[in-house]
Amino acid sequence: MHLFSSKATLFIILFFGLNPFNTSDLHPLHVSTTEISYNSKQKSVEIVCKLFTDDFENALRKQNQTKIDLSASVLHNEMDVIIKKYIQNHLQITINGKKQAPKYIGFEIDREVVNVYLEIESAKPFEKIKIDNKILCDFFEDQMNIVHVELLGKRISGRLNNPDTQLEFKF
C-alpha cells in the first residue's frame, strides 16, 4: 500500500505541479491560440480564439470591475456582451487590405479553456490576411498568441510574443 501511495503522490505532484494546463493563478504559460479557417462551402471565414479560462476571467474582471464567471449559466448573456466587446477591441483582421468586422457568435467552456467563436460572412478566398492580436497582452508581459490560418488546404502559422501583435500571411 505504501508503494501505491508514493506513486500516486509523485503523479499528483508531477501532473498538477508542472502541468502547463494547471488552472492555478500562477501557471507558467500565458498563451492563446487563434484559428482562422476559410469555409468554402459557407463562403465565410471562421475564427476560434482559445484562451485559458482563469487568465481570461482575470483579465475581464480587471477591465470591467465586475463579477466574471464564464461557467455560470445564469450569467451567460451578460458574459457574451463583455467577451464580444473585449474581442472586438483586441483582435482585428484585415483581408486583402480591407479591415473586417467579424461577427461574434458566442463562447463555450471546454475544461480549462474558453473557446470564442467569430465569423466573417460572405467572404471569398483571400490572398493576404493581416492579424492584429492583442488578446491578454495588456495583462501578461509574457503573453504569447499563436495564430493558425487555413485557406483551401494550405495552413500557415505564426507566433506573437508580447509586445508584438501583428502578423501578415500571403497565400
C-alpha positions as CSV (number, residue, x, y, z in Angstrom):
1,M,0.0,0.0,0.0
2,H,2.9,2.4,0.8
3,L,4.3,1.9,-2.8
4,F,0.9,2.9,-4.3
5,S,0.6,6.0,-2.2
6,S,4.2,7.1,-3.1
7,K,3.5,6.7,-6.8
8,A,0.1,8.4,-6.5
9,T,1.7,11.3,-4.7
10,L,4.5,11.6,-7.3
11,F,1.9,11.6,-10.1
12,I,-0.1,14.3,-8.4
13,I,3.0,16.5,-7.9
14,L,4.2,16.0,-11.5
15,F,0.8,16.4,-13.1
16,F,-0.6,19.3,-11.1
17,G,2.6,20.9,-10.1
18,L,4.3,21.0,-13.6
19,N,1.4,20.8,-15.9
20,P,1.2,23.9,-18.1
21,F,-2.6,23.5,-18.2
22,N,-2.9,23.7,-14.4
23,T,-5.6,26.2,-13.7
24,S,-3.9,27.9,-10.7
25,D,-3.4,31.6,-10.9
26,L,0.3,31.1,-11.3
27,H,0.5,28.7,-14.2
28,P,3.8,29.3,-16.0
29,L,2.3,29.7,-19.5
30,H,0.3,32.6,-20.8
31,V,-0.8,31.6,-24.3
32,S,-3.8,31.9,-26.6
33,T,-4.5,30.3,-29.9
34,T,-6.5,31.9,-32.7
35,E,-7.5,29.6,-35.5
36,I,-8.8,31.2,-38.7
37,S,-10.2,29.0,-41.5
38,Y,-11.8,29.7,-44.8
39,N,-15.0,27.7,-45.2
40,S,-15.5,27.3,-49.0
41,K,-19.0,25.8,-48.6
42,Q,-20.3,28.6,-46.4
43,K,-18.2,31.2,-48.1
44,S,-17.1,32.5,-44.7
45,V,-14.1,32.9,-42.5
46,E,-14.5,31.0,-39.3
47,I,-12.4,32.2,-36.2
48,V,-11.9,30.4,-32.9
49,C,-9.9,32.0,-30.1
50,K,-8.8,29.7,-27.4
51,L,-7.8,31.1,-24.0
52,F,-7.1,29.7,-20.6
53,T,-10.3,30.3,-18.6
54,D,-8.5,31.7,-15.5
55,D,-6.4,34.1,-17.4
56,F,-9.4,35.4,-19.4
57,E,-11.6,35.7,-16.4
58,N,-8.9,37.7,-14.5
59,A,-8.4,40.0,-17.5
60,L,-12.1,40.6,-17.9
61,R,-12.5,41.1,-14.2
62,K,-9.8,43.8,-14.1
63,Q,-11.0,45.5,-17.2
64,N,-14.7,45.6,-16.2
65,Q,-14.5,45.8,-12.5
66,T,-17.5,43.4,-12.2
67,K,-18.2,39.8,-11.3
68,I,-16.9,37.5,-14.0
69,D,-17.8,33.8,-14.1
70,L,-17.7,32.3,-17.6
71,S,-19.0,28.9,-16.3
72,A,-22.2,30.3,-14.6
73,S,-25.1,29.7,-17.0
74,V,-27.2,32.4,-15.3
75,L,-24.5,35.0,-16.3
76,H,-24.0,33.6,-19.9
77,N,-25.8,36.5,-21.7
78,E,-24.0,39.1,-19.6
79,M,-20.7,37.4,-20.3
80,D,-21.5,37.3,-24.0
81,V,-21.7,41.1,-24.0
82,I,-18.4,41.5,-22.1
83,I,-16.5,39.0,-24.2
84,K,-17.8,40.4,-27.5
85,K,-16.6,43.9,-26.6
86,Y,-13.2,42.6,-25.4
87,I,-12.5,40.6,-28.5
88,Q,-13.6,43.4,-30.8
89,N,-11.1,45.7,-29.1
90,H,-8.3,43.2,-29.1
91,L,-8.5,41.3,-32.4
92,Q,-8.5,43.0,-35.8
93,I,-8.4,41.2,-39.1
94,T,-7.7,42.7,-42.5
95,I,-8.3,40.7,-45.6
96,N,-6.8,41.8,-48.9
97,G,-6.2,45.3,-47.5
98,K,-9.8,45.7,-46.2
99,K,-10.5,45.8,-42.5
100,Q,-13.1,43.2,-41.5
101,A,-15.6,43.2,-38.6
102,P,-16.0,39.6,-37.5
103,K,-19.5,38.7,-36.2
104,Y,-19.4,37.4,-32.6
105,I,-21.1,34.0,-32.5
106,G,-20.6,33.1,-28.8
107,F,-18.3,31.3,-26.4
108,E,-18.1,28.0,-24.6
109,I,-16.0,26.5,-21.8
110,D,-14.0,23.4,-22.7
111,R,-12.3,22.3,-19.5
112,E,-9.6,24.9,-18.7
113,V,-10.1,26.7,-22.0
114,V,-12.6,29.2,-23.3
115,N,-13.5,29.0,-27.0
116,V,-14.7,32.2,-28.5
117,Y,-16.3,31.9,-31.9
118,L,-16.4,34.6,-34.6
119,E,-17.3,34.6,-38.3
120,I,-16.7,36.8,-41.3
121,E,-19.7,36.2,-43.7
122,S,-19.8,36.5,-47.5
123,A,-16.1,36.0,-47.8
124,K,-14.1,35.0,-50.9
125,P,-10.8,33.1,-50.8
126,F,-8.1,35.7,-50.0
127,E,-4.5,36.3,-51.0
128,K,-3.4,38.3,-47.9
129,I,-4.6,38.4,-44.3
130,K,-3.3,40.6,-41.6
131,I,-4.0,39.8,-37.9
132,D,-3.6,42.3,-35.1
133,N,-3.9,40.2,-32.0
134,K,-3.6,42.0,-28.6
135,I,-5.5,39.3,-26.6
136,L,-4.3,39.4,-23.0
137,C,-1.2,41.4,-23.9
138,D,-2.3,44.2,-21.6
139,F,-2.4,41.8,-18.7
140,F,0.6,39.5,-19.1
141,E,4.1,40.7,-20.1
142,D,4.9,37.2,-21.3
143,Q,1.7,36.6,-23.3
144,M,2.2,34.5,-26.4
145,N,-0.5,34.5,-29.1
146,I,-0.3,31.7,-31.7
147,V,-2.2,32.2,-34.9
148,H,-3.1,29.5,-37.5
149,V,-4.6,30.4,-40.8
150,E,-6.0,27.7,-43.2
151,L,-7.2,28.5,-46.7
152,L,-8.1,25.9,-49.2
153,G,-6.0,23.2,-47.7
154,K,-2.9,25.3,-47.0
155,R,-2.1,26.1,-43.4
156,I,0.3,28.9,-42.2
157,S,1.1,29.5,-38.6
158,G,2.8,32.3,-36.6
159,R,3.6,33.3,-33.1
160,L,3.4,36.7,-31.4
161,N,5.3,37.3,-28.3
162,N,4.1,40.4,-26.3
163,P,4.6,43.3,-27.2
164,D,4.4,42.1,-30.9
165,T,0.8,42.0,-32.0
166,Q,0.8,41.8,-35.8
167,L,1.2,39.0,-38.3
168,E,0.6,39.0,-42.1
169,F,0.2,35.9,-44.2
170,K,0.3,35.7,-48.0
171,F,-1.3,32.8,-49.8
